[in-house]
Amino acid sequence: MTQSEKLESFYSRLSELHHLNCISALLGWDQRVCMPPAAVQGRAAQREYIAVMAHRKATDPEFSSVVDELYQEIDSLSEDDQVNVREVKRQLDIDRRLPEEFVSEMSQASSVGYSTWQEARPRNDWESVGPLLERTVKLSRQKAELIGYEEHPYDALLDLYEPGMTTSILKPLLLKLADELRKIVPSVLQRFANVSPLKGDFPEETQKSLCHRVALDLGFDLRWGRIDSSAHPFTTTIGRNDVRITNRFSRDTFIPGLYGTIHETGHALYDIGLPQKWLGTPLGSPVSLGIHESQSRIWENPVGRSREFCVYLSRLLPELFPEFATTPDELWNWVNLVQPSLIRVDADEVTYCLHIVIRMLLEERLIVGELAVADLPEAWNDLYVEYLGIRPPDVKDGVMQDVHWYSGSIGYFPTYALGNLYNAMMIESALLAIPDLYEKIEEGQFAEFLNWLKDNVHRHGMRYHGRELIKRITGTDLNPDSFTRYLRRKFLPEGV
Ligand code: CO
């Protein structure tokens, strides 16, 4: 085969795989948004069938050898083709190291783990999930060995979610972050001592209108997107010009519903901002979970929880909730309220990363075998006391609160903290390029900022890995300083 024939067959296979992934995404979206509950088994069979087809197509020997051959002649390819071949080869190497029996054992353990966790959590039932988690940890260790690593088995797992990330880079970074956070938390808490959470009556339909309005102002567009409701908010790409988000509401406060929508809108703006002509190839794909999370958090926090955004919001609210009178300052207090909590997903900007540091420390110990699963609940509680000063009263709001470990994802959590570090570094650079960024936010004008993100982050797809991308944008290596500087400036303007 000539090089151009190889490239043609390479791209045509990627496009087939892309179609299969999109069909599966649509089935998944339907399952979570509108499918009747009794259809669950039939749907699982359909998705399994597509997953098997996709796996065969991704690993078949003919395709594998095309990828290997193109990789050998990578220097003679165009810059764009180089990126695509490099990334597909990277993924293929991982896939080829995992034998089929292992993949099916892992996927079975994950799905049993997920459904058992779902039932056991409300009952506070650690006994049911403990042994399953033991199996998942064992399989994850095995996975790390099969994939391979240079220094630390945890590296192999981190790399799955954040390509290029290693324990020796991540751990000092997050421990330094935790130190800084623990220094500022007491003073920040004092500041909020007299603030209680917003409580009122906010009908769902009106909250929906508010969320629609804000999402559209930020740049979400109903020509290429949909907003629906689901039990857990998420964002999914169904295909070219089709990105969907979901939200959920609680009647007594509009804040979680609104900020959940802003978060998912950020994910959606990234997905649609990826070069659509490269869709289905690495150049049209997100860099990593950490970079994806930076794109949701940058809208949710530095933009959405700023004073200027509260001014913008306080102009919208009276039309929608005429009996609810508030001021931008009062809103700012409500949307920023800092309180140590047991639950990661409810955590504020300041304490959030402490939840992640706890999980990273435990994951690392589990993977190297320093910590037995049987001792995990107690180790979890001790770290909560150490880092947040609170002891979970039960496993439901302790070690069983998140689905990740039970469904087989170890190494995933750190990407949430990385999202915060990346976004704080990005907003500093954005402010240099758009000095009146916050004046624009106050006016409800977000287009210039979105364009900055498209230019600096979205349009590159996977051309650069996370740390390389952030260095290109900011000129600085990934570090926690921008994030802690941002928090200090925001919450302790007079100093600690
Ligand atoms: Co997110």
Boltz pocket constraint, residues with backbone or C-beta under 6 A from the ligand:
constraints:
  - pocket:
      binder: B
      contacts: [[A, 263], [A, 267], [A, 292], [A, 293], [A, 296]]
      max_distance: 6.0
